[in-house]
Amino acid sequence: MVEGAGGKRDTADVAIVGAGPMGLVTALMCAKAGVKVAVYERQGDFSASPAWNGTGVIAPDCEADSADATIVDLGRRSLELWPTLVSGLTINGALVLGNRRMPSALDDYSAFVLNYDWVDEEKIAALEPSLAGIYGRGMYFPQAAHADPRVIFSGLREALEAAGVRIRFDWIGTLDSLTAARIVDTRGLGARDRFPELRAVTAELAMVRSHKIELNRPIRLLHNRHALYVTPRGQGLFAVGATTIDDSRTGVSVRSAGELMMHAVSLLPAFAEAEVVDLRSGQMPVLMNGVPKVAVGDRVIAVNGLYRYGWMVAPAIAEDLVRVIYTQATKVIHATKPPRR
Ligand SMILES: Cc1cc2nc3c(=O)[nH]c(=O)nc-3n(C[C@H](O)[C@H](O)[C@H](O)COP(=O)(O)OP(=O)(O)OC[C@H]3O[C@@H](n4cnc5c(N)ncnc54)[C@H](O)[C@@H]3O)c2cc1C
């Protein structure tokens, strides 16, 4: 039995606290495994999660230049699991290009990544007709997906409702007030009481619109500071981002806004005429080594530190959690090597 702050009793064996990607995906995978589960979210909707404002790129092989190997492996497994959870993801790869002012950047980058094909001007034009004649070579990563995160949130919500899982928004209780046999703590930055070393890193994104440009997949143009993708969202909309700024400010700085716009124009000059629709940002939960941590206690399992990889790693971590919930085993994900960036 689970008791909420208001004293109202629910019947659930597992209580999940926090309705970000980690909490929702865990809830759905528990429900699919036949576990009775309920979700508790402090805010009135999903917009408190940084993922609401996210880029929605799931490209583990492209991220191997800076992400820990553990994250890349979790991302590869998550790519297999996502289609079993919700529709709305487009799995048709990602393209990585070098900035023309840094001709060796693509070669340097290629030393850190796997599972790609070199593509020439002709192949780039076949993949992305809008980029025809601009880039002489690039790298195509077939195992990559993209989605509008808000579409994924609503897909997860629908799937949870269909499975009979209740999401209680505006929940003001504490973990101690819950009486479920198992509690999964996925509170992101709300879990500093459990993870004192948690820090916030801000990520920023620009939404732009152009009906003259068509892209089919995320395009990463190598940048000296950020992993920036231009990602199609349909109906002429493109997400440009995200920056990662190591502080907890809210909002998008003038410097970052300018950098994101210039980045889109560097990728494709036609973006100079695009309309700026929105600037978005969010604060991501990061642990010291930049790698997610799963801490299994007697009753509470806490997952945190998903940094800029929440969508990319949540299904693979949730798969392990469901196993832990069944077997009561103890598993902690360690960094296999320090992050390179
Ligand atoms: C601009 C931007 C771009 C991004 N792009 C990508 C991307 O392309 N791919 C990718 O994989 N990731 C991306 N991310 C990162 C992703 O958003 C995070 O990794 C992810 O949100 C972390 O998920 P989480 O569920 O662990 O925590 P969160 O998303 O932070 O969710 C935690 C939830 O817990 C709730 N909560 C907190 N305290 C309590 C409490 N006491 N009781 C109940 N609920 C509580 C919060 O309100 C929140 O809803 C991006 C982020 C940003 C900001």
The ligand as a MOL file (V3000), in Angstrom:
LIG
                    3D

  0  0  0     0  0            999 V3000
M  V30 BEGIN CTAB
M  V30 COUNTS 53 58 0 0 0
M  V30 BEGIN ATOM
M  V30 1 C 18.3260 21.8820 -23.3660 0
M  V30 2 C 18.4540 20.4280 -22.9750 0
M  V30 3 C 18.7410 19.4790 -23.9560 0
M  V30 4 C 18.8180 18.1240 -23.6190 0
M  V30 5 N 18.9910 17.2230 -24.6330 0
M  V30 6 C 18.9980 15.9030 -24.3410 0
M  V30 7 C 19.0890 14.9480 -25.3910 0
M  V30 8 O 19.1330 15.2980 -26.5780 0
M  V30 9 N 19.1230 13.6230 -25.0690 0
M  V30 10 C 19.0530 13.1930 -23.7750 0
M  V30 11 O 19.1030 11.9840 -23.5430 0
M  V30 12 N 18.9670 14.0820 -22.7470 0
M  V30 13 C 18.9360 15.4200 -22.9950 0
M  V30 14 N 18.8560 16.3380 -21.9760 0
M  V30 15 C 19.0520 15.8740 -20.5840 0
M  V30 16 C 17.8080 15.3060 -19.9300 0
M  V30 17 O 16.8030 16.2740 -19.9200 0
M  V30 18 C 18.1460 14.8800 -18.4860 0
M  V30 19 O 19.1980 13.9530 -18.5360 0
M  V30 20 C 16.9280 14.2240 -17.8320 0
M  V30 21 O 15.8910 15.1520 -17.6900 0
M  V30 22 C 17.2430 13.6220 -16.4560 0
M  V30 23 O 16.1290 12.8020 -16.1520 0
M  V30 24 P 15.7270 12.3960 -14.6690 0
M  V30 25 O 14.4120 11.6950 -14.7980 0
M  V30 26 O 16.8390 11.6890 -14.0040 0
M  V30 27 O 15.5490 13.7530 -13.8560 0
M  V30 28 P 14.6180 15.0000 -14.1650 0
M  V30 29 O 14.2690 15.0630 -15.5940 0
M  V30 30 O 15.2890 16.1730 -13.5480 0
M  V30 31 O 13.2700 14.6760 -13.3810 0
M  V30 32 C 13.1640 14.7550 -11.9900 0
M  V30 33 C 11.6980 14.9730 -11.6360 0
M  V30 34 O 11.5370 14.8170 -10.2180 0
M  V30 35 C 10.6610 15.8320 -9.7440 0
M  V30 36 N 10.9040 16.0300 -8.3170 0
M  V30 37 C 11.9450 16.6940 -7.7170 0
M  V30 38 N 11.7980 16.6590 -6.3780 0
M  V30 39 C 10.6540 15.9700 -6.1180 0
M  V30 40 C 9.9730 15.6020 -4.9170 0
M  V30 41 N 10.4480 15.9200 -3.6980 0
M  V30 42 N 8.8290 14.8950 -5.0190 0
M  V30 43 C 8.3260 14.5450 -6.2560 0
M  V30 44 N 8.9300 14.8770 -7.4220 0
M  V30 45 C 10.0870 15.5670 -7.3480 0
M  V30 46 C 10.9980 17.0450 -10.6070 0
M  V30 47 O 9.9430 17.9930 -10.5780 0
M  V30 48 C 11.2020 16.3870 -11.9830 0
M  V30 49 O 10.0000 16.2990 -12.7070 0
M  V30 50 C 18.7110 17.7100 -22.2710 0
M  V30 51 C 18.4310 18.6630 -21.2830 0
M  V30 52 C 18.2900 20.0060 -21.6350 0
M  V30 53 C 17.9640 21.0070 -20.5660 0
M  V30 END ATOM
M  V30 BEGIN BOND
M  V30 1 1 1 2
M  V30 2 1 2 3
M  V30 3 2 2 52
M  V30 4 2 3 4
M  V30 5 1 4 5
M  V30 6 1 4 50
M  V30 7 2 5 6
M  V30 8 1 6 7
M  V30 9 1 6 13
M  V30 10 2 7 8
M  V30 11 1 7 9
M  V30 12 1 9 10
M  V30 13 2 10 11
M  V30 14 1 10 12
M  V30 15 2 12 13
M  V30 16 1 13 14
M  V30 17 1 14 15
M  V30 18 1 14 50
M  V30 19 1 15 16
M  V30 20 1 16 17
M  V30 21 1 16 18
M  V30 22 1 18 19
M  V30 23 1 18 20
M  V30 24 1 20 21
M  V30 25 1 20 22
M  V30 26 1 22 23
M  V30 27 1 23 24
M  V30 28 2 24 25
M  V30 29 1 24 26
M  V30 30 1 24 27
M  V30 31 1 27 28
M  V30 32 2 28 29
M  V30 33 1 28 30
M  V30 34 1 28 31
M  V30 35 1 31 32
M  V30 36 1 32 33
M  V30 37 1 33 34
M  V30 38 1 33 48
M  V30 39 1 34 35
M  V30 40 1 35 36
M  V30 41 1 35 46
M  V30 42 1 36 37
M  V30 43 1 36 45
M  V30 44 2 37 38
M  V30 45 1 38 39
M  V30 46 1 39 40
M  V30 47 2 39 45
M  V30 48 1 40 41
M  V30 49 2 40 42
M  V30 50 1 42 43
M  V30 51 2 43 44
M  V30 52 1 44 45
M  V30 53 1 46 47
M  V30 54 1 46 48
M  V30 55 1 48 49
M  V30 56 2 50 51
M  V30 57 1 51 52
M  V30 58 1 52 53
M  V30 END BOND
M  V30 END CTAB
M  END
